[in-house]
Amino acid sequence: MGVALPSVHGPHVPQHPQPQPEKLHWRLGTSTNRCTRERVISHTCECRTVLFELRAAGGVYYIRRTDRTSDPVGLAFLARAVWETEGYLHRRALEVWDRLLVGLAV
């Protein structure tokens, strides 16, 4: 009899947002980290081409959006675009994350 492993299946972000969602300000992410230590607090399911992560770095929380859409024109740098929100305090980050998961923020 095997040991039961915890589920690593994260939630799905709705394909179509709710009417009049909050529009988040996304900026192109960089290859450098915000600080020397970052951690993923929560993440969405890996089965979608767009993955979201709630992250913490140096007491600042933000959401990272990774678009793994295939690259139809041969521009390899576009094949994995990473975007990040501005930094939030903990309470606001959790609020934005929850809104994103139910389609009230995009």
Secondary structure as GFF3:
##gff-version 3
##sequence-region A 1 106
A	DSSP	beta_strand	27	28	.	.	.	ID=ss1
A	DSSP	beta_strand	38	43	.	.	.	ID=ss2
A	DSSP	beta_strand	50	57	.	.	.	ID=ss3
A	DSSP	beta_strand	60	67	.	.	.	ID=ss4
A	DSSP	three_ten_helix	76	78	.	.	.	ID=ss5
A	DSSP	beta_strand	81	84	.	.	.	ID=ss6
A	DSSP	alpha_helix	90	101	.	.	.	ID=ss7
###
